[in-house]
Amino acid sequence: MLEDLIKYFVYETKGHITKIQLVKFLYLADLYSVKWTGKQLTELDWYFYNHGPWHEDIDMALECMNSKKICQESEGQVKFIKLGAEAGKTEDLKLPRSLMLMLDNIRREWAGSDKLNQLLDYVYNTAPMLVVKDTHKPEEKVKLNLQKEREKLNEELGV
């Protein structure tokens, strides 16, 4: 599922997405899935690392797809994830419509370089991040508990 989610966001942004945005989009996809269904989309154990949510499997997935479906290009200090020579279309992924709607909401809300700071503020203030960011140093690798977002929702709903 991780590769399909990466492809979805890269295909839907036409390759106009930074690695930072992509990682945050993947985190939000897992977070929203846990929030509403209790289950993640991916099998990633998300970590707080270097100020934000992270997992090394994302880097490995990007390397495996590099130059084929997607490619990575650095422009100064920013790494862009762009369409590769063999990029497909979103329809080729055969994702459930309900999932595509959720992913598209993330993309529409947060895509674009002008929204990066808002995206970072939003992500850093999600329940799993709030639990660890003030008590751990950025260079520490601390597991995030995505269920905290579901617990917050249940609290707000009085469930």
N, C-alpha and C positions, 0 to 999 in steps of 0.2 A: 504493500500500500504506500510506503514511503516514496518510492520512485514515481508512482502514479500521481501522488500529491505534488511532488516537485514538478513533474511535467505539466500538470494542470495549471499551476500558478505561472510557470514560464510561458506556456502556450497562450494563456489568457491575457498575459501582459505583453504579448508579442516580443518577449525577450527584453523588456524594459523594466528589469527588477534587479536590485542589488542583492548580494548574498545576505546582508543584514536583514533586508525586508523579507527575503524568502524564509530564513530561519524563524523570524517572528510570525510569519503567516502559518508555517507548519506548527509552531507552538500553539497559536490560536485555534487552528483546526482541531488539534488534540484536546485543547482546553475546553472548547465549546462542545465537543463530542462528550467529554466527561461530564460537563455541566448538565447537559440535557439527557444523556443516556446512561451515564455511569461508566462508560467504556471509551478507551482511546481508539483512535483510528489506526495509529501506528503502534509498534511494539517498543518505541523508544522510552528509555528511562531518562526523562528530562532532568537536566542539572542546571543549577545556578552556577555560572562560570564566566569570569571576565565581564561582569555587570549584567548578564542577561541569561535567558534560557538557552541551552545548548546541548548538543549530543554529537559525538564523533562520527556516528553512523551517517549523518547528513553529509559530512565531508567525503566519506567513502562512497556514498551513493552518487555524489556529484562527480567524483573522479571516474567512477565506472561509466557514467553517461557522457563524460567529457568528449566533445568533438562529434559525437553521434547524434543523439537526440537533443542534447543541449551542449553549450560550451561556456567556459569561464574566461572572461577577459578583464584584465586589470586596467583601470584608467586612473593613474595616480594612486591614491590610497584606497580607492573604491573598487571592489570586485563585482562585476556585472555577470549575471547568469543570462545567457542569450540563447536564441534558437540555434540548434546545431544543423548540420547538413542533412541529417535524416529525421528532422523534427516532424512529428505527426500533427494530428488535430485533436482537440479536446474530445470529440466524439469517438475517436479511436480507443480512448481509455475505458469506455463502457462503464462509467461510474453511475451509481444510482442518482436519479434526478434530485432527490432530497439532499444528497451529499453535495451535488454540484451547486445547488442553491445556497447552501451554507458557505461553501468555498467562495462562491461568487460574491456573497455579502462581505466576506473578509477582504477580497480583492478590491471591490468597489469602495469600501470604507477607507482603506489604508494604502492603496497603490499611489505612486507618484512621489517624486523627490520632495515636493512641497509638504508632504504629510509625514515625513520620516520622524520628526521630533514628536508629533502627536502620537504616532504609533509607538515609539519608544516609551513615552510617558504612560500610555495605556497599558502596555505589556508589563512595565515595571511596577504597576499598581494593581496587577491581578493578585488574587488571594495567595496563590502558591509563592509568588515572588515576594510579597509583603512579609511572609513568615520568615524568610531567610535573608533578605538583602541588608537589613540593618544589623544583623547579628553575625554576619560572615564577611570576610574580606573577598574582594573581587577575584583574587587568584585562587581562592579555595574552590573546590569542586563539591557542591552540596546537592544532594538529590532533592528535586521538587516534588511535592505531593499535589498532583492535579485535582485530587478529590476535595481539596480545600475550597475550590471554586464551587463545586456541587454543594458542599456543606454551607457555604455562604448563601447560595440560592435558596436552599431549604430553610435556612434561618430567616431570610427575607420573606419567604412565603408562609412561615409559621408551620412548616411541616415537621 
